[in-house]
Amino acid sequence: MRLIDAHAHLDEPALRSFIPNLPIIDELSVISNSVDLDSSVRNLELAKECRSLIPFVGIHPEIFAKYPNLSIAREKLDEMVSKLARYAESAIGIGEIGLDPKYGQMELQEYLLKEILRLAETLRIPITLHSRETTSKLLDELSSYSLHCKILFHWFAGSESELGKLHGKGYYSSFGPSILFSKRIIELVKHSEPGLILTETDCPTIFRSLNESPSTPLLVSSVAFKLGMILHMPMNDVCELISTNAREYLATQD
Ligand SMILES: [Zn+2]
């Protein structure tokens, strides 16, 4: 039985005390996503110490909220992408990238995303997307690239029809702790293509409906049990399904 947390942020300070446990918990693999260049370096370093940590490098759209008033010029973004390209050579995938109106400066967000997708076109490694309120826009955007890589819409919370479209294209969707309490997300799981589902925690996100503390990858076991309840599958079969899906998602493309 193997559990997969397909979207976490293990380099975050809140998870520092958890990291030494990861090699002990033999049955858990974690895809650790990065939010900026420093975070990308941290995840690559952590992966050297811990073989069950799968490092992704990326630049999260939240950087546009950290640097407001257009203080990130396009040249600065170009510089960041060329550094990211270097880090990506040692990474397993690219994430977390995407679009989110919450962080503003949409024009620059789209510029950065396009540049990173262009990089992904050549690297052919898997991508993880942040798609809050932007699933349809991202689906449009992706159609203009010849991406020979697997794509995951993490913490998918779009509409049922968007879910149908992304699964129709063979893109993956991951579901996290919100399946433990959100009827809407449970309905989305029911309408998912089982071969394109992954489990995640997005730790150290705090899920106030569950706990006041930062989450850890351990929460993915509850996500997997709940997935089994929704799909009427025993836990062993859920683990088998998610492990197979994760292997296919992470496979390097020819
Ligand atoms: Zn995340």
Residues whose N, C-alpha, C, O or C-beta is under 5 A from the ligand:
A	BS01	ZN	E96 D202
